[in-house]
Amino acid sequence: MGPKTTKVYETLRERLTSGQYAPGDKFPSERSLTEELGIGRTALRQVLARLVAEGALEVRGRSSYRVPRAVSVSTPEGLEPWQVHGERNLYDNRWVKLQLWDVEPPGVERFEHHVVKLQHVAITAVVDDQERVLMMWRYRFVPGRFGWELPGGIVDRGETPADAALREVVEETGWRPSGLEHVVTYQPMVGMVDSPHEVFVAHGAQKVGEPSDLEEAGHIEWVPLSDVPGLMARGELLGSGTLVALLHILANRNRPGSTAAH
């Protein structure tokens, strides 16, 4: 970093450590920071990347940053990761890849472990000003049952997760969200399956037409958030992405400055 970039880093670091921003607060946009601090966008991103690497900021969506929420638990130290000595394919197509990995846990003899690689997925919870969430009542033939789901699908090659999330909402519901905020990336079956799931939240949407993806659409309805615990108890919420997104909203809906407090 040059002298000017270092000064900007020290300025932002001081603001973060001084308590000017509360845990969970949204950080100023790149545009506002470049104008205020007189620094170019590329140099600013170097500063922000360093703050993210240091744990002082979290990336939320495309060029969106937040102050990490306060936690009381510390990160355990002194544990060793598994060693991966190799991998081989057993089955591979555009939807699913089945592999055997040669792994060695600390202090345990090497063995082969099955690994399933699926697609990268984006899911969106669209909430309106009446505290309702946009959902679909769909039939899933694998479990052989109907249930409520949020719109979502596969991130296509060359597509960002945010673009995929927006596209899937429009294709499956006919509603276009007014904006998206990334809230979490997770793995649904972390012990054996690799399939990154990106969860987004949007506040408000505009009706732009009818669903174009008839295979995915089903019955579309704005469901009150107050119904979510009851639907969960009845087992009518299908898919981990739907559950993760809705639980995030319920956990944060009354927290000032949160993605669900509007």
SVG drawing of the C-alpha trace seen along z (x, -y; Angstrom):
<svg xmlns="http://www.w3.org/2000/svg" viewBox="-51 -14 55 61">
<polyline fill="none" stroke="black" stroke-width="0.4" points="0.0,0.0 1.1,-3.5 1.0,-6.4 -2.4,-7.6 -3.9,-4.1 -2.3,-3.3 -3.9,-6.5 -7.3,-5.5 -6.8,-2.0 -5.9,-3.6 -8.9,-5.9 -11.4,-3.1 -9.7,-0.8 -10.0,-3.6 -13.7,-4.1 -14.3,-0.3 -12.4,0.1 -13.7,-3.1 -17.3,-1.8 -18.5,-4.3 -20.4,-1.3 -22.3,1.2 -22.0,5.0 -24.2,5.8 -24.3,2.3 -24.0,1.8 -20.7,0.1 -20.8,-2.9 -20.8,-2.1 -17.7,-2.1 -19.0,-5.2 -19.5,-7.2 -16.1,-6.2 -14.3,-7.1 -16.0,-10.5 -15.4,-11.2 -11.8,-10.0 -10.6,-11.0 -9.3,-7.6 -9.8,-5.5 -12.1,-2.5 -9.2,0.0 -7.2,-1.3 -10.2,-1.4 -11.0,2.2 -7.5,3.1 -8.2,1.5 -11.5,3.2 -10.1,6.5 -7.4,6.1 -10.1,5.2 -12.1,8.3 -9.0,10.5 -8.5,9.1 -12.1,9.9 -13.0,6.2 -15.6,6.3 -17.8,8.9 -18.6,9.0 -22.4,9.1 -23.3,9.4 -21.6,7.5 -19.5,4.6 -21.6,4.5 -19.9,4.7 -21.1,5.0 -19.6,4.9 -19.4,8.5 -21.9,9.3 -20.5,9.7 -19.9,13.2 -18.7,14.6 -17.1,17.9 -13.5,17.9 -12.1,19.8 -10.5,23.1 -6.8,23.4 -4.3,26.3 -6.5,28.6 -5.2,30.1 -7.2,30.5 -7.6,33.8 -5.0,34.4 -6.4,35.1 -4.0,37.3 -6.0,37.7 -9.4,38.2 -11.0,40.2 -14.3,40.0 -16.9,42.8 -19.7,40.9 -19.8,37.5 -22.5,35.5 -23.8,31.8 -26.0,32.4 -24.0,34.6 -20.4,35.9 -19.6,38.9 -16.0,39.3 -13.8,41.2 -11.3,39.1 -8.1,40.6 -8.2,38.9 -6.2,39.0 -7.7,37.6 -5.1,36.6 -4.0,39.7 -6.2,42.1 -5.2,44.4 -5.9,43.3 -9.1,44.4 -11.4,43.6 -14.4,41.4 -17.3,40.9 -17.8,37.2 -20.8,35.9 -20.4,32.7 -23.6,30.9 -24.3,27.5 -23.9,24.0 -27.3,22.8 -28.9,19.4 -32.1,19.0 -34.1,15.8 -36.6,14.8 -38.6,11.8 -40.4,10.0 -43.0,7.2 -44.0,4.3 -46.9,6.4 -44.3,8.9 -45.2,11.6 -42.7,13.8 -43.1,14.8 -43.3,18.6 -44.4,21.5 -46.5,24.5 -44.8,27.3 -44.8,31.1 -41.4,32.8 -41.4,36.3 -38.3,37.5 -39.9,37.3 -43.3,37.7 -45.0,34.7 -46.2,31.1 -44.7,28.2 -43.7,24.5 -40.5,23.4 -38.6,20.1 -37.6,19.4 -34.1,20.5 -32.0,22.5 -28.6,23.2 -26.0,20.5 -25.2,20.8 -21.7,20.7 -20.5,17.1 -23.3,15.9 -22.9,14.3 -25.0,15.8 -26.9,12.5 -27.8,12.5 -28.9,16.1 -31.0,15.3 -32.7,12.4 -33.3,14.4 -34.8,17.4 -37.3,15.2 -38.5,13.7 -38.7,17.0 -40.4,18.9 -42.8,16.3 -43.2,13.4 -42.1,10.9 -38.8,8.9 -37.2,8.0 -36.3,4.3 -32.9,5.3 -31.0,8.3 -28.7,8.6 -26.6,11.7 -26.9,13.0 -25.1,16.4 -23.3,19.1 -23.6,22.6 -23.3,26.3 -26.5,28.4 -24.7,31.8 -21.2,30.8 -19.9,34.3 -20.2,35.8 -21.9,33.3 -20.3,30.2 -23.0,27.8 -22.6,24.2 -25.9,22.5 -26.2,18.7 -29.1,17.2 -30.4,13.7 -33.1,11.5 -35.0,8.9 -37.4,6.3 -40.2,5.5 -40.8,6.7 -42.7,5.6 -45.0,7.9 -43.5,8.1 -45.5,10.9 -46.3,14.6 -43.8,17.3 -41.8,18.4 -40.4,21.6 -43.6,23.6 -41.8,26.8 -40.6,24.9 -43.4,22.5 -46.3,24.2 -48.8,22.2 -47.5,18.8 -48.5,16.9 -47.4,14.2 -47.3,16.1 -47.3,14.2 -44.1,14.6 -46.2,15.3 -47.3,18.5 -43.7,19.8 -43.4,21.5 -46.7,23.3 -45.7,24.4 -42.4,25.7 -44.1,27.6 -46.4,29.2 -43.4,30.2 -44.6,28.1 -41.3,26.2 -39.3,28.1 -35.6,27.7 -32.7,26.5 -32.4,23.2 -36.0,22.3 -35.5,23.2 -32.2,21.3 -33.5,18.2 -36.7,18.1 -35.0,18.8 -32.6,16.0 -35.4,13.6 -37.3,14.7 -34.1,14.4 -33.4,10.9 -36.8,9.3 -36.9,7.3 -33.2,6.4 -32.4,2.8 -30.4,2.4 -30.9,6.0 -31.9,7.3 -35.3,8.2 -36.0,5.0 -37.9,2.8"/>
</svg>
